Every structure is written in C-alpha cells, then in structure tokens.
Amino acid sequence: MKHTLLAVALLSVAALAHAETSPAKKELINKIVQLQLPNGDGIARQLTEQPVAQLLQQLVSSIPFRVPVEKRDALGKEIQADVKKYVDDVGPLLRERVGKIAPGAITPVLEEKFSEDELRQLLAAIESPVLRKFSQLNAEMQKGVLDKVVAETKGQVEPKLKALGQSVEKRINTAAAPSPAGSTKPAIK
C-alpha cells in the first residue's frame, strides 16, 4: 500500500513538473508571440471590414427600390464617408484589443502543443531572413497572379458579368414595376 501511495505521489509530482513551463520555453513563446503581433492588424482589419461589407450588401440592394436615380450618386458618396468614419473609429479600437488579447490566446496553445525544441525550430523559421523576405513579397506575388488572371480572363468574364448585371437589373425593374390595374400575378412558391 505504501509503495502504491508513493508511486501515485511521484506520478503527481512528475505530472505537475511537466505541466509547468520552463523559463526557456516561456522566453521562446514570448519571442514568437511578439513576432506574430503584426498579424493582429489583419485580424483587426477583417473584424472591422467584414461586418461593414455584410451590412452594405443588405442595404445597398434596396437602393434601387427606395432612392430615385438622380439621388443615388450623392447617396453613394455619403455612404462612403460614413463607412470611412466607421472604419477610422472602430479600426484602432479593434487593433488595440487584438494586441492585448492575442498574447493571452496564443501563449497557452504554444505551451500545450509545442515542445521547447519545436519552439526553437519555429522561432528559427519565423526569424529566417528568407522566410521574412518571402512573407514581405507575398502581397506582390498575389497581385501578380491576380493581374494576370484578370488580363487573361477579362474577355470571357466581362461579357458574362455585364449579362448578369443586365439580367439582375431587368429582374429588379420587373419586380419594382407596378402591376397593371386589375391583373394579378400568381405568387411564386
């Protein structure tokens, strides 16, 4: 019985010691977290812009039904100004919060999922001048792909997009037009 209790006690101590993060591991995690903080700008930008895009998608679709044509350009400029004000107001708030919250959210994952040796390897990869250079060029490479795809498919895509726009506009106009007096259309189910 004494041996069993001693074994359980030793296993408990070993598990507790294993659960504690060494100072070296904590230092590696802190370095990695600090290097990842600039990625928070992308998260904040997404949190700022995604709801605006969804909101505008819902609201803009009603403009043809509610706003006379001659007022739409002015309305568009007013909406743009409102969106810019919102982004300028909310963006910094979200960037600040992401910067404060990210370390507390990232650290436990790194502690649990990576060994000290893996963290050293990860840090070396993140700090690699080649990876840093590649990451900096990523936007340029994506733009190059985007530009070439647009150039090569423009002749095929533009007519289809124009046809879609005409079709949607025709449907909106048909739906928005008052029905002739006395006629009734069957309900679409």
Buried (B, 14 or more C-beta within 10 A) or exposed (E): EEEEEEEEEEEEEEEEEEEEBEEEBBBBBEBBBEBBEEEBBEBBBEBBBEEBEEEEEEEEEEBBEEEEEEEEEEBEEEBEEEBEEBBEEBBEEBBEBBBEEBBEEBBEEBBEEBEBEEBBEBBEEBEEEEEEEEEEEEEEEEEEEEEEEEEEEEEEEEEEEEEEEEEEEEEEEEEEEEEEEEEEEEEEE
